[in-house]
Amino acid sequence: MNRQRQNVNRPQVQPSSNVVGSVGVTIPRDPPLRPANHPASSTATSASAAAIFKKLDRENRPPLADNHTGAGTATTNTIQRLPLRQSNRNKHTVSNSKNNNNSPLDRLTTPNAIKKPTTNIRATQSPKPLQPQPHQLQRKRAGHGNRIPVVTDEEVPVTMVDKDHGVTYTKLQLLGEGGFARCYQVRDQDGNLYAAKIVAKASLEQQRHRIKLHGEIITHGSMKHQRIVQFFSCFEDDNNVYLIMELCENKTLIEMLKARRHLTEPETRYYLVQLLDACRYMHEKMVVHRDIKLSNIFLDHKMNIKLGDFGLSAMLETPEDRKRTVCGTPNYMAPEILFGNHRHNQKADIWALGVVLYTLLTGSHPFQMEDHNEIYRKIRANSKKPTYVFSEQGSTSSEAKDLVSKMLVNDPDERLSISDILQHPFIQHQELPTRIPHSALQGRPTLQFLRTSSEDPASSSSQLNSQHASSDKKLIVTLASALTKALLNKDSIMARRKGTPIEPIVWTKHNAFLSRWVDFTSKYGLGYSISDGEMGVLFNDSTTLSTFDEITYRYIAHGSPPIIQEFQHTDIPTHLRKKQYLMTNFKEYMDEKLACLATNRVPGDTSNGIYLSKYVVTEEAVVFRLSNNILQFNFFSRPKLMFMEYGTKIIYVDQSRKLKMYELTEAIATGDRELLYLLTYAKDTLQAQIQDS
């Protein structure tokens, strides 16, 4: 898709325009992304939708009523249909759901005073049409029966033509399937990529389903915001209705959470701020989403949030207006939707955001139960005291727990507003990433690049702390300067030098590097081994346990400076025995599964005490900082770069795992294109870190 490339703006901590005299996160208001020359105006969308649904009304109009059994004379009066108006769609949804006695939902026993959700449990049945259209008869012969038909892959044409706008789309891959539609990646004739939501016309026989889809198109088409999936156009053919939307290449938060189990607090904070941005825009437009959940929160090519699926959204006519339709996904539904008179407004979305926040932090839903009725009872009981819990073994901060407790409040009037949430200490925390790397889809990134949270450069509480933080910065600045100078003089270096490697390599503790590693940060930490024989685990709680001979163990509490304790294997403290057990398992796994680089290094008799102090995952590499001042880039494309002696020497491992050591200038003199690219990437990464610090 042709996009206007924009910088990803980080929410800045500065005086908020919304709260006088306070300091808070403010949300940037950038223009939404839009491919050039694509019909995207809400007026055009409304016109297209009106034409489609007017035609669908005609197609599904019942025949003239017969006053007699058998053949007879039909009356001249036909059934009157209400116009498709957005303000009426919720009322029709409720009334039709009450009359649908064949729904499997009617077999459920619900708690007292709870209406059954009318959507998102997509197994409702609809009565047979009086006179099915040909494509409807074909579906029934194929075995669909009375269930609401979902378009099949065979029924989605390879090419889809939007005649009104002169655009032809080619079907590529299936992105997902819901209760009423399938979504495909498609490409237009100019090579732009989109997501196409395809709804079978056979699923729109009932007027309430047409009203629902029409309302979704009108509402979504009116949303123009960088944190909302952009709606471009809609069109039809004989069998289907097509909704063309922005493609989000990195799927949704649900896939990310399945791979990760839970996110770090900085990542969660980053995404919550973006969701608040989307919700503030919607709520100012008087729109209630009513189906905010992980599977409706998409990730674009820059790993930023895009809120989508407006199928259950509602438009409020005035600030005092309240909706009454009981709808949503059970785990995310607000108490005011489920209980009492069911009157709800935008505060229902705040409840759903609280559920999302808890789920991202812990990896589970706060009210998760096997049975929907048990979920509802748990939500009702939450009004007296919280019925959700945080694991005692978890590392959720008190600020995060406090924010969850103030969002998951049963009384909507007591629930925090968006402006209140933005001022909360959890959001105002200093650990707010500038971006999320693509590698975060599969593993936990270290979000403060080469610096732990305790090493705040602005802190001057201790001279020792300041000296330790400045030594880290000195390493980065010196290395970046050496790389910048050498790469600027590349031509003269190549003219004067031959690219000769250092041979033979003399191995010392100063050039020992990280030889193997395994990522299990989703639960415990990152295991590694050093080329001099040391093995350790950097645990998620910022501590390390390492050993050289499995006799003497070193326990490091990372900080400014790190605190190092030594223990013999016979007197390991009780609180470290689990970590010792985990480290043994890490070692066995690496010995069995991972090969070491051939270095011809002769192992020493004693430990050099080298350990991994920190690491970060960027878009192209994992960067390790070792205690011997080695800075190591392990690229996802397989090469490795180890910088030593403040960048004057490097170790280069190419894609075929051949290892060479060079003076930095000799490395540049090789003229190796891959090596030069990797050196340039390392320089740019370090310079970016200096600017951010």
C-alpha positions as CSV (number, residue, x, y, z in Angstrom):
1,M,0.0,0.0,0.0
2,N,1.3,3.4,-0.9
3,R,1.7,5.3,2.4
4,Q,2.9,8.7,3.3
5,R,5.9,7.8,5.5
6,Q,5.6,9.5,8.8
7,N,7.8,9.6,11.9
8,V,6.3,7.6,14.8
9,N,5.7,10.2,17.4
10,R,6.3,9.3,21.0
11,P,3.8,10.7,23.4
12,Q,5.8,13.5,25.2
13,V,5.7,14.2,28.9
14,Q,5.0,17.9,29.0
15,P,2.4,20.2,30.4
16,S,-1.0,18.9,29.3
17,S,-3.4,21.1,27.5
18,N,-6.3,19.3,29.2
19,V,-5.3,19.7,32.8
20,V,-4.1,23.1,33.9
21,G,-1.0,23.1,36.1
22,S,-0.3,19.4,35.8
23,V,2.3,17.3,34.0
24,G,1.0,14.6,31.8
25,V,1.2,12.5,28.6
26,T,-0.3,14.3,25.7
27,I,-1.4,12.4,22.6
28,P,-0.1,13.6,19.3
29,R,-2.7,14.3,16.6
30,D,-1.2,13.3,13.3
31,P,-3.2,13.1,10.1
32,P,-4.3,9.5,9.2
33,L,-2.4,7.5,6.6
34,R,-4.2,7.2,3.3
35,P,-3.1,5.8,0.0
36,A,-3.1,8.3,-2.8
37,N,-6.0,8.5,-5.2
38,H,-8.2,6.1,-3.3
39,P,-11.9,6.9,-2.6
40,A,-12.0,7.4,1.1
41,S,-14.4,10.2,1.8
42,S,-17.3,9.5,4.2
43,T,-19.7,11.1,1.8
44,A,-18.7,8.7,-1.0
45,T,-18.9,5.7,1.4
46,S,-22.4,6.7,2.6
47,A,-23.6,7.0,-1.0
48,S,-22.1,3.6,-1.9
49,A,-23.6,2.0,1.1
50,A,-27.1,3.5,0.5
51,A,-27.2,2.2,-3.0
52,I,-26.1,-1.3,-1.9
53,F,-28.6,-1.6,0.9
54,K,-31.4,-0.2,-1.1
55,K,-30.8,-2.9,-3.6
56,L,-30.6,-5.5,-0.8
57,D,-33.9,-4.3,0.6
58,R,-35.6,-4.9,-2.8
59,E,-34.0,-8.4,-3.2
60,N,-35.2,-9.5,0.2
61,R,-38.7,-8.0,0.1
62,P,-41.3,-10.7,0.7
63,P,-43.9,-11.5,-2.0
64,L,-47.5,-10.3,-1.8
65,A,-49.4,-11.9,1.1
66,D,-51.8,-14.7,0.3
67,N,-55.1,-14.5,2.2
68,H,-56.0,-18.2,1.5
69,T,-54.5,-21.5,1.7
70,G,-53.4,-22.8,-1.6
71,A,-53.7,-20.6,-4.7
72,G,-55.6,-17.3,-4.3
73,T,-55.6,-13.6,-4.9
74,A,-52.8,-11.7,-3.3
75,T,-53.5,-8.4,-1.4
76,T,-52.1,-5.2,-2.8
77,N,-50.4,-4.3,0.5
78,T,-46.8,-5.4,1.1
79,I,-44.9,-5.4,4.3
80,Q,-43.6,-2.0,5.1
81,R,-39.9,-1.7,5.9
82,L,-38.3,1.0,7.9
83,P,-35.6,3.0,6.3
84,L,-32.0,2.0,7.1
85,R,-31.1,4.7,9.7
86,Q,-28.2,4.5,12.0
87,S,-30.1,5.8,15.0
88,N,-32.7,2.9,14.7
89,R,-30.3,-0.1,14.3
90,N,-30.0,-0.9,18.0
91,K,-33.7,-0.9,18.6
92,H,-34.3,-3.4,15.7
93,T,-31.5,-5.6,17.0
94,V,-33.2,-5.9,20.4
95,S,-36.6,-6.5,19.1
96,N,-35.5,-9.2,16.6
97,S,-33.4,-11.0,19.1
98,K,-36.4,-11.3,21.4
99,N,-38.4,-13.0,18.6
100,N,-35.7,-15.3,17.6
101,N,-36.8,-18.3,19.6
102,N,-34.7,-20.8,17.7
103,S,-31.4,-19.3,18.8
104,P,-29.0,-21.6,20.8
105,L,-28.7,-18.7,23.2
106,D,-32.2,-19.5,24.4
107,R,-31.0,-22.8,25.8
108,L,-28.6,-20.9,28.2
109,T,-29.6,-20.1,31.7
110,T,-28.5,-16.5,32.4
111,P,-28.3,-14.7,35.8
112,N,-31.3,-12.7,36.9
113,A,-31.8,-9.4,35.1
114,I,-29.3,-10.1,32.4
115,K,-30.3,-9.8,28.8
116,K,-28.7,-12.3,26.4
117,P,-26.1,-10.8,24.2
118,T,-27.5,-10.6,20.7
119,T,-24.2,-10.7,18.8
120,N,-20.7,-12.0,19.0
121,I,-22.0,-15.5,19.8
122,R,-22.5,-16.1,16.1
123,A,-24.7,-19.2,16.1
124,T,-28.1,-17.6,15.9
125,Q,-30.6,-19.0,13.5
126,S,-32.8,-17.0,11.2
127,P,-36.2,-18.0,9.7
128,K,-36.3,-19.3,6.1
129,P,-37.0,-16.5,3.6
130,L,-40.4,-16.7,1.9
131,Q,-38.8,-16.7,-1.6
132,P,-35.1,-17.3,-1.6
133,Q,-32.9,-15.8,-4.2
134,P,-31.0,-18.2,-6.5
135,H,-27.7,-17.8,-4.6
136,Q,-29.5,-18.5,-1.3
137,L,-31.0,-21.7,-2.7
138,Q,-27.6,-22.8,-3.8
139,R,-26.3,-22.3,-0.2
140,K,-29.1,-24.4,1.3
141,R,-28.4,-27.2,-1.2
142,A,-24.8,-27.0,-0.1
143,G,-25.8,-27.9,3.4
144,H,-25.9,-24.5,5.2
145,G,-29.5,-25.1,6.5
146,N,-30.9,-22.2,8.6
147,R,-27.6,-21.0,10.0
148,I,-26.4,-17.5,9.1
149,P,-24.2,-18.3,6.0
150,V,-20.6,-17.2,6.0
151,V,-19.0,-16.8,2.6
152,T,-16.8,-19.7,1.8
153,D,-13.4,-19.5,0.1
154,E,-14.8,-20.9,-3.1
155,E,-17.5,-18.2,-3.2
156,V,-15.0,-15.4,-3.0
157,P,-13.9,-14.6,-6.5
158,V,-10.3,-14.4,-7.5
159,T,-10.9,-10.9,-8.8
160,M,-13.4,-8.4,-7.3
161,V,-14.4,-5.4,-9.3
162,D,-15.5,-2.1,-7.8
163,K,-17.3,-0.7,-10.9
164,D,-18.2,2.7,-9.4
165,H,-14.5,3.5,-8.7
166,G,-12.9,1.6,-11.5
167,V,-10.8,-0.6,-9.2
168,T,-10.1,-4.3,-9.6
169,Y,-8.9,-6.3,-6.6
170,T,-7.1,-9.7,-6.7
171,K,-7.6,-12.1,-3.8
172,L,-4.4,-13.1,-2.1
173,Q,-4.4,-14.8,1.3
174,L,-7.0,-15.4,4.0
175,L,-6.5,-13.1,7.0
176,G,-9.3,-14.3,9.3
177,E,-12.9,-15.4,9.6
178,G,-15.6,-14.1,11.9
179,G,-19.2,-15.0,12.6
180,F,-20.6,-13.2,9.5
181,A,-17.6,-12.5,7.2
182,R,-14.2,-13.5,6.0
183,C,-11.3,-11.2,5.6
184,Y,-8.7,-11.4,2.8
185,Q,-5.5,-9.6,1.8
186,V,-6.1,-8.2,-1.7
187,R,-4.1,-6.2,-4.2
188,D,-5.4,-3.6,-6.6
189,Q,-4.2,-3.1,-10.2
190,D,-1.6,-0.6,-9.0
191,G,0.0,-3.1,-6.6
192,N,-1.4,-1.5,-3.4
193,L,-2.4,-4.0,-0.7
194,Y,-5.6,-3.8,1.4
195,A,-7.8,-5.9,3.6
196,A,-11.1,-6.9,2.2
197,K,-14.0,-7.9,4.5
198,I,-16.4,-10.0,2.5
199,V,-20.0,-10.5,3.7
200,A,-22.3,-13.0,1.9
201,K,-25.6,-11.4,0.7
202,A,-27.3,-14.6,1.9
203,S,-26.4,-13.6,5.5
204,L,-28.3,-10.3,5.0
205,E,-31.7,-11.7,4.4
206,Q,-33.0,-10.4,7.8
207,Q,-33.4,-6.6,8.0
208,R,-31.6,-6.4,11.4
209,H,-28.5,-7.9,9.8
210,R,-28.6,-5.4,7.0
211,I,-29.1,-2.5,9.5
212,K,-26.1,-3.8,11.5
213,L,-23.8,-3.9,8.5
214,H,-25.1,-0.6,7.1
215,G,-24.4,1.0,10.5
216,E,-20.9,-0.5,10.6
217,I,-20.0,1.0,7.2
218,I,-21.4,4.4,8.0
219,T,-19.7,4.6,11.4
220,H,-16.4,3.1,10.3
221,G,-16.3,5.2,7.2
222,S,-16.6,8.4,9.2
223,M,-13.6,7.6,11.4
224,K,-10.4,9.3,10.2
225,H,-7.7,8.9,12.7
226,Q,-4.2,7.4,12.8
227,R,-5.1,4.9,15.5
228,I,-8.2,3.5,13.7
229,V,-8.1,1.1,10.8
230,Q,-8.9,3.3,7.8
231,F,-12.1,2.4,5.8
232,F,-11.7,3.1,2.1
233,S,-14.7,2.0,0.2
234,C,-17.5,-0.6,-0.2
235,F,-19.1,-2.3,-3.2
236,E,-21.1,-5.4,-4.2
237,D,-21.6,-8.0,-6.8
238,D,-24.3,-10.6,-7.2
239,N,-23.3,-12.6,-4.2
240,N,-21.3,-10.5,-1.8
241,V,-20.7,-7.1,-0.2
242,Y,-17.1,-6.0,0.0
243,L,-15.5,-3.6,2.5
244,I,-12.1,-2.4,1.6
245,M,-9.9,-1.3,4.5
246,E,-6.3,-0.6,5.5
247,L,-4.1,-3.7,5.8
248,C,-2.4,-4.2,9.1
249,E,0.5,-6.5,8.3
250,N,1.4,-7.6,11.9
251,K,-2.1,-9.0,12.7
252,T,-3.5,-8.3,16.2
253,L,-2.6,-8.2,19.8
254,I,-4.2,-11.6,20.3
255,E,-1.5,-13.3,18.2
256,M,1.2,-11.3,19.9
257,L,0.0,-12.3,23.3
258,K,-0.3,-16.0,22.3
259,A,3.4,-15.9,21.3
260,R,4.5,-13.9,24.3
261,R,2.0,-15.0,27.1
262,H,2.2,-11.4,28.5
263,L,3.8,-8.1,27.6
264,T,6.2,-6.0,29.6
265,E,4.8,-2.9,31.4
266,P,6.6,-0.4,29.1
267,E,5.0,-2.2,26.1
268,T,1.6,-2.2,27.7
269,R,1.9,1.4,28.6
270,Y,2.9,2.3,25.0
271,Y,-0.1,0.5,23.5
272,L,-2.6,1.7,26.2
273,V,-1.7,5.3,25.3
274,Q,-2.4,4.6,21.7
275,L,-5.7,3.0,22.5
276,L,-6.7,6.0,24.6
277,D,-5.9,8.2,21.6
278,A,-8.3,6.2,19.4
279,C,-11.0,6.1,22.1
280,R,-10.8,9.8,22.8
281,Y,-11.3,10.5,19.1
282,M,-14.3,8.1,18.9
283,H,-15.9,9.4,22.0
284,E,-15.6,13.0,20.9
285,K,-17.4,11.9,17.8
286,M,-20.2,10.4,20.1
287,V,-19.3,6.8,19.0
288,V,-19.2,3.9,21.4
289,H,-17.2,1.0,20.1
290,R,-18.7,-1.7,22.4
291,D,-16.3,-4.5,21.1
292,I,-12.8,-3.4,22.2
293,K,-10.8,-6.6,22.6
294,L,-7.4,-8.0,21.7
295,S,-8.6,-9.5,18.4
296,N,-10.0,-6.1,17.2
297,I,-6.7,-4.3,18.1
298,F,-4.5,-4.5,15.0
299,L,-0.8,-3.8,14.5
300,D,0.4,-1.9,11.5
301,H,3.7,-2.1,9.7
302,K,5.4,0.1,12.3
303,M,3.9,-2.0,15.2
304,N,1.5,0.7,16.2
305,I,-2.1,0.2,17.2
306,K,-5.1,0.4,14.8
307,L,-8.5,-0.2,16.3
308,G,-10.9,-2.0,14.0
309,D,-14.3,-3.8,13.6
310,F,-17.1,-1.3,14.2
311,G,-19.8,-4.0,13.8
312,L,-21.2,-3.4,17.3
313,S,-20.6,0.3,17.5
314,A,-23.3,2.8,18.3
315,M,-23.8,6.5,17.7
316,L,-25.1,8.7,20.6
317,E,-27.4,11.5,19.6
318,T,-26.5,13.7,22.7
319,P,-24.1,13.5,25.6
320,E,-27.0,12.4,27.8
321,D,-28.0,9.6,25.4
322,R,-27.6,6.0,26.5
323,K,-27.9,2.8,24.5
324,R,-29.7,-0.3,25.7
325,T,-28.6,-3.1,23.4
326,V,-27.0,-6.0,25.2
327,C,-24.0,-6.8,22.9
328,G,-20.3,-7.5,23.0
329,T,-17.9,-10.3,23.9
330,P,-18.5,-11.8,27.3
331,N,-15.0,-11.4,28.8
332,Y,-15.0,-7.7,27.9
333,M,-18.7,-6.6,28.5
334,A,-19.2,-3.8,31.0
335,P,-21.6,-4.4,34.0
336,E,-23.9,-1.6,32.9
337,I,-24.5,-3.5,29.6
338,L,-25.2,-6.7,31.3
339,F,-27.3,-5.7,34.3
340,G,-30.1,-3.4,35.4
341,N,-31.7,-1.2,32.7
342,H,-28.6,-1.8,30.4
343,R,-28.2,1.9,29.8
344,H,-24.6,2.6,28.7
345,N,-22.4,5.2,27.0
346,Q,-18.6,5.7,26.3
347,K,-17.7,4.5,29.8
348,A,-18.4,0.9,28.6
349,D,-15.3,1.2,26.4
350,I,-13.2,2.3,29.4
351,W,-14.2,-1.0,31.2
352,A,-13.1,-2.9,28.1
353,L,-9.8,-1.1,28.1
354,G,-9.3,-2.1,31.7
355,V,-9.8,-5.7,30.7
356,V,-7.3,-5.3,27.9
357,L,-4.8,-3.7,30.3
358,Y,-5.1,-6.6,32.8
359,T,-4.8,-9.2,30.0
360,L,-1.7,-7.7,28.5
361,L,0.0,-7.5,31.9
362,T,-1.0,-11.0,33.1
363,G,-1.8,-13.1,30.0
364,S,-5.3,-14.0,31.2
365,H,-8.7,-12.4,31.4
366,P,-9.7,-10.9,34.7
367,F,-13.1,-12.6,34.8
368,Q,-12.2,-15.8,32.8
369,M,-14.5,-18.8,33.5
370,E,-15.5,-21.7,31.3
371,D,-19.2,-20.8,31.3
372,H,-20.5,-17.4,30.2
373,N,-22.9,-17.3,33.1
374,E,-20.1,-17.7,35.5
375,I,-18.3,-14.8,33.8
376,Y,-21.4,-12.7,34.3
377,R,-21.7,-13.6,38.0
378,K,-18.1,-12.8,38.5
379,I,-18.5,-9.4,36.9
380,R,-21.6,-8.7,39.0
381,A,-19.7,-9.7,42.3
382,N,-16.9,-7.3,41.3
383,S,-19.1,-4.5,42.6
384,K,-18.5,-5.5,46.2
385,K,-14.8,-6.3,45.9
386,P,-12.5,-7.2,43.0
387,T,-13.1,-10.7,41.8
388,Y,-9.9,-10.7,39.7
389,V,-6.5,-11.4,41.2
390,F,-2.9,-10.8,40.4
391,S,-0.5,-13.7,40.7
392,E,1.8,-13.5,43.8
393,Q,4.6,-14.7,41.6
394,G,4.0,-12.1,39.0
395,S,5.9,-8.8,38.7
396,T,3.0,-6.4,38.1
397,S,3.8,-3.0,39.6
398,S,1.6,-1.4,42.2
399,E,0.9,1.5,39.8
400,A,-0.4,-1.0,37.2
401,K,-2.6,-2.8,39.7
402,D,-4.0,0.5,40.9
403,L,-4.9,1.7,37.4
404,V,-6.7,-1.7,36.7
405,S,-8.7,-1.3,39.9
406,K,-9.8,2.2,38.9
407,M,-10.9,1.1,35.4
408,L,-12.6,-2.1,36.4
409,V,-15.2,-0.3,38.6
410,N,-18.7,-1.6,38.2
411,D,-20.3,1.9,38.6
412,P,-19.6,3.7,35.3
413,D,-19.8,7.1,37.1
414,E,-16.9,6.1,39.4
415,R,-14.8,4.8,36.5
416,L,-11.8,6.9,35.4
417,S,-12.2,9.1,32.3
418,I,-9.6,9.1,29.5
419,S,-8.0,12.3,30.8
420,D,-7.8,10.8,34.3
421,I,-6.1,7.7,33.0
422,L,-3.5,9.8,31.1
423,Q,-2.6,11.5,34.4
424,H,-2.3,8.2,36.3
425,P,1.3,7.3,37.6
426,F,1.3,4.1,35.5
427,I,1.0,6.2,32.3
428,Q,3.3,8.9,33.6
429,H,6.1,6.4,34.3
430,Q,9.5,7.3,32.7
431,E,9.7,4.0,30.9
432,L,7.7,4.9,27.8
433,P,9.3,3.4,24.6
434,T,9.7,5.5,21.5
435,R,8.7,2.4,19.4
436,I,8.1,-1.3,19.6
437,P,10.5,-3.5,17.4
438,H,9.0,-6.2,15.2
439,S,10.9,-8.8,17.2
440,A,8.5,-8.1,20.0
441,L,5.9,-10.2,18.1
442,Q,7.8,-13.3,19.3
443,G,9.9,-12.3,22.2
444,R,10.4,-9.9,25.1
445,P,12.5,-6.8,24.1
446,T,14.6,-4.8,26.5
447,L,13.0,-1.5,26.0
448,Q,15.5,0.8,27.5
449,F,18.3,0.4,25.1
450,L,21.6,-0.6,26.9
451,R,20.4,1.1,30.1
452,T,18.3,-0.3,33.0
453,S,15.6,1.7,34.6
454,S,17.7,2.2,37.7
455,E,20.4,3.9,35.6
456,D,18.6,7.1,35.0
457,P,21.0,9.5,33.5
458,A,19.2,12.4,35.2
459,S,19.7,10.9,38.6
460,S,22.4,12.4,40.8
461,S,21.5,10.7,44.1
462,S,24.8,9.0,44.4
463,Q,28.3,9.9,43.0
464,L,28.9,6.2,42.5
465,N,25.7,5.8,40.5
466,S,26.6,8.7,38.3
467,Q,30.0,7.3,37.6
468,H,28.6,3.9,36.7
469,A,26.0,5.4,34.4
470,S,28.6,7.7,32.8
471,S,30.9,4.7,32.1
472,D,28.1,3.1,30.0
473,K,27.5,6.3,28.1
474,K,31.3,6.7,27.6
475,L,31.5,3.3,26.0
476,I,28.6,4.0,23.6
477,V,29.8,7.5,22.7
478,T,33.4,6.4,22.1
479,L,32.3,3.4,20.0
480,A,29.8,5.5,17.9
481,S,32.5,8.2,17.4
482,A,35.1,5.6,16.2
483,L,32.6,4.0,13.8
484,T,31.5,7.4,12.4
485,K,35.1,8.6,11.8
486,A,36.2,5.3,10.2
487,L,33.2,5.0,7.9
488,L,33.5,8.7,6.8
489,N,37.1,8.0,5.8
490,K,36.3,4.7,4.1
491,D,37.8,5.6,0.7
492,S,41.1,6.7,2.0
493,I,41.3,3.7,4.4
494,M,40.6,1.3,1.5
495,A,43.4,3.0,-0.5
496,R,46.0,2.7,2.3
497,R,45.1,-0.7,3.9
498,K,44.6,-4.2,2.6
499,G,41.9,-5.6,4.9
500,T,44.2,-8.0,6.7
501,P,42.8,-9.9,9.7
502,I,44.6,-10.3,13.0
503,E,46.3,-13.8,13.0
504,P,46.7,-15.7,15.2
505,I,44.0,-14.5,17.5
506,V,45.2,-14.2,21.1
507,W,42.2,-14.9,23.3
508,T,41.9,-13.1,26.6
509,K,39.2,-12.1,29.0
510,H,39.0,-8.8,27.2
511,N,37.7,-10.4,24.0
512,A,35.5,-13.1,25.4
513,F,32.1,-12.8,23.8
514,L,28.6,-14.4,24.1
515,S,28.7,-17.7,22.2
516,R,25.3,-19.1,22.8
517,W,22.0,-17.9,24.1
518,V,18.4,-19.0,24.4
519,D,15.4,-16.7,25.0
520,F,12.8,-17.8,27.5
521,T,12.0,-14.3,28.7
522,S,8.3,-15.1,28.4
523,K,8.6,-16.9,31.7
524,Y,12.1,-16.9,33.3
525,G,14.8,-15.0,31.5
526,L,17.6,-15.3,28.9
527,G,20.2,-18.1,29.2
528,Y,23.7,-17.7,27.7
529,S,27.2,-18.9,27.7
530,I,30.4,-16.9,27.3
531,S,33.2,-18.1,25.0
532,D,35.6,-18.5,28.0
533,G,33.3,-21.2,29.5
534,E,31.1,-19.1,31.8
535,M,27.4,-19.9,31.8
536,G,24.6,-17.8,33.2
537,V,20.9,-16.7,33.1
538,L,19.8,-13.1,33.1
539,F,16.5,-13.4,34.9
540,N,13.4,-11.2,34.2
541,D,13.8,-9.6,37.7
542,S,17.2,-8.0,36.7
543,T,19.4,-10.5,38.5
544,T,21.9,-13.0,37.1
545,L,23.1,-16.4,38.4
546,S,26.3,-17.6,36.6
547,T,28.9,-20.3,37.1
548,F,32.1,-21.5,35.4
549,D,32.5,-24.9,37.0
550,E,29.2,-25.6,38.7
551,I,31.1,-25.3,42.0
552,T,31.3,-21.6,42.5
553,Y,28.2,-19.5,41.7
554,R,28.0,-15.7,41.3
555,Y,24.7,-13.9,42.0
556,I,24.5,-10.4,40.5
557,A,21.8,-7.9,41.4
558,H,22.0,-5.4,38.4
559,G,22.1,-1.8,39.4
560,S,24.4,1.2,39.8
561,P,26.8,-0.4,40.6
562,P,25.9,-4.1,40.4
563,I,26.1,-6.1,43.6
564,I,28.0,-9.4,43.2
565,Q,27.9,-12.3,45.7
566,E,29.7,-15.6,45.5
567,F,28.4,-18.9,46.9
568,Q,29.7,-22.5,46.8
569,H,27.4,-25.1,45.4
570,T,27.1,-26.6,48.9
571,D,25.8,-23.4,50.5
572,I,23.4,-21.9,47.9
573,P,20.8,-19.8,49.8
574,T,17.3,-21.2,49.8
575,H,15.9,-18.3,47.8
576,L,18.4,-19.0,45.0
577,R,17.8,-22.7,44.7
578,K,15.0,-22.4,42.1
579,K,17.2,-20.1,40.0
580,Q,20.1,-22.7,40.3
581,Y,17.7,-25.4,39.1
582,L,16.5,-23.2,36.2
583,M,20.0,-22.4,35.2
584,T,20.9,-26.1,35.1
585,N,18.0,-26.7,32.8
586,F,19.1,-23.8,30.5
587,K,22.6,-25.3,30.4
588,E,21.3,-28.8,29.5
589,Y,19.2,-27.3,26.8
590,M,22.0,-25.3,25.2
591,D,24.5,-28.2,25.5
592,E,22.0,-30.5,23.7
593,K,20.6,-28.1,21.1
594,L,23.1,-25.3,20.4
595,A,26.5,-25.4,18.9
596,C,29.4,-23.1,19.9
597,L,31.5,-21.2,17.5
598,A,34.9,-22.7,16.8
599,T,37.4,-20.3,18.3
600,N,40.4,-22.5,19.2
601,R,40.2,-20.9,22.6
602,V,41.7,-23.1,25.3
603,P,39.5,-23.0,28.4
604,G,41.1,-21.6,31.5
605,D,41.2,-23.1,34.9
606,T,39.3,-20.3,36.7
607,S,36.4,-18.0,35.9
608,N,37.0,-14.5,34.5
609,G,33.7,-13.4,36.0
610,I,32.3,-12.1,32.8
611,Y,28.5,-11.8,32.6
612,L,25.7,-10.4,30.4
613,S,24.7,-7.1,32.0
614,K,22.0,-6.0,29.6
615,Y,20.6,-6.5,26.1
616,V,18.1,-5.0,23.6
617,V,16.2,-6.3,20.6
618,T,16.1,-4.0,17.6
619,E,14.5,-4.5,14.3
620,E,17.5,-6.3,12.8
621,A,19.6,-7.6,15.7
622,V,19.9,-8.5,19.4
623,V,22.5,-6.3,21.0
624,F,24.4,-7.6,24.1
625,R,26.4,-5.6,26.5
626,L,28.9,-7.7,28.5
627,S,30.7,-6.8,31.7
628,N,34.1,-6.8,29.9
629,N,32.9,-3.9,27.8
630,I,32.2,-6.1,24.7
631,L,29.3,-4.8,22.7
632,Q,27.9,-7.5,20.5
633,F,25.4,-7.4,17.6
634,N,23.8,-10.7,16.7
635,F,21.9,-10.1,13.5
636,F,18.8,-12.0,12.6
637,S,20.3,-12.5,9.2
638,R,22.9,-14.7,11.1
639,P,26.2,-12.5,11.0
640,K,27.6,-11.3,14.3
641,L,29.8,-8.2,15.2
642,M,31.7,-7.9,18.5
643,F,33.2,-4.6,19.3
644,M,36.1,-4.6,21.8
645,E,38.6,-2.1,23.1
646,Y,36.2,0.8,22.6
647,G,35.7,0.0,19.0
648,T,39.3,-0.2,17.8
649,K,39.0,-3.9,17.2
650,I,36.1,-6.1,16.1
651,I,35.3,-9.8,15.7
652,Y,33.2,-10.6,12.6
653,V,31.3,-13.9,12.1
654,D,29.8,-14.1,8.6
655,Q,26.7,-16.0,7.5
656,S,28.8,-19.2,7.0
657,R,30.0,-18.9,10.7
658,K,33.6,-18.1,9.7
659,L,35.2,-16.0,12.5
660,K,37.8,-13.3,11.9
661,M,39.3,-10.5,14.1
662,Y,40.2,-7.2,12.6
663,E,41.5,-3.8,13.5
664,L,38.4,-1.5,12.7
665,T,40.2,0.2,9.9
666,E,41.3,-3.2,8.4
667,A,37.7,-4.4,8.6
668,I,36.6,-1.4,6.5
669,A,39.5,-1.9,4.1
670,T,38.1,-5.4,3.2
671,G,35.4,-3.6,1.2
672,D,33.0,-6.5,2.2
673,R,29.5,-5.0,1.4
674,E,27.8,-7.1,4.1
675,L,30.4,-6.1,6.7
676,L,30.1,-2.4,5.8
677,Y,26.4,-2.5,6.0
678,L,26.5,-4.1,9.5
679,L,29.1,-1.6,10.7
680,T,26.8,1.2,9.4
681,Y,23.8,-0.2,11.1
682,A,25.7,-0.5,14.4
683,K,26.8,3.1,14.1
684,D,23.2,4.3,13.4
685,T,21.8,2.3,16.3
686,L,24.3,3.7,18.8
687,Q,23.8,7.2,17.6
688,A,20.1,6.9,18.1
689,Q,20.7,5.7,21.6
690,I,22.9,8.7,22.4
691,Q,20.1,11.0,21.1
692,D,17.5,9.3,23.2
693,S,19.6,9.3,26.4
